[in-house]
């Protein structure tokens, strides 16, 4: 994760990040994205099993231009609070432990929750 964080620190113009199947992407990496990549509009963190509720919350709240997040199969998500004025598309499909998410996103147009078996 340290190498990825260092690389992201030098990407101030980055608008899209595909971090799929990076098993160590967690709060430290997300914090680096929020600090160093403020222009991000899209993040794909699919199958990032270390992505936690807190990391997802930080990601969407900390990036004012963020429009789309895909966290398909992120096994660490259980009860995230997702708060964003800019987020329009969110996919949490395949997050089997996702049980009690909270969404506070005025502009959210697309929400995908397929195969989230713990949702009641």
TAFEN-V313127 format. One record per pair of residues at least 24 apart in sequence whose ideal C-beta (glycine too) atoms are under 6 Angstrom apart, sorted by sequence separation. I is the first residue (numbers start at 1). J is the second residue. D is the distance in whole Angstrom. If there is no record, write none. Layout:
I:J:D + I:J:D
//
This chain:
5:29:6 + 8:32:5 + 15:39:5 + 20:44:6 + 26:50:4 + 41:65:5 + 46:70:5 + 52:76:5 + 56:80:5 + 57:81:5 + 60:84:4 + 4:29:6 + 8:33:6 + 25:50:6 + 30:55:4 + 51:76:5 + 53:78:6 + 11:37:5 + 15:41:5 + 16:42:4 + 17:43:5 + 18:44:4 + 19:45:5 + 20:46:5 + 21:47:5 + 22:48:5 + 23:49:5 + 24:50:6 + 25:51:6 + 39:65:6 + 40:66:6 + 41:67:5 + 42:68:4 + 43:69:5 + 44:70:4 + 45:71:5 + 46:72:4 + 47:73:5 + 48:74:6 + 49:75:4 + 50:76:6 + 53:79:6 + 5:32:4 + 9:36:5 + 20:47:6 + 27:54:6 + 46:73:6 + 49:76:6 + 53:80:4 + 60:87:6 + 1:29:6 + 8:36:6 + 27:55:4 + 30:58:5 + 34:62:4 + 26:55:5 + 30:59:5
//
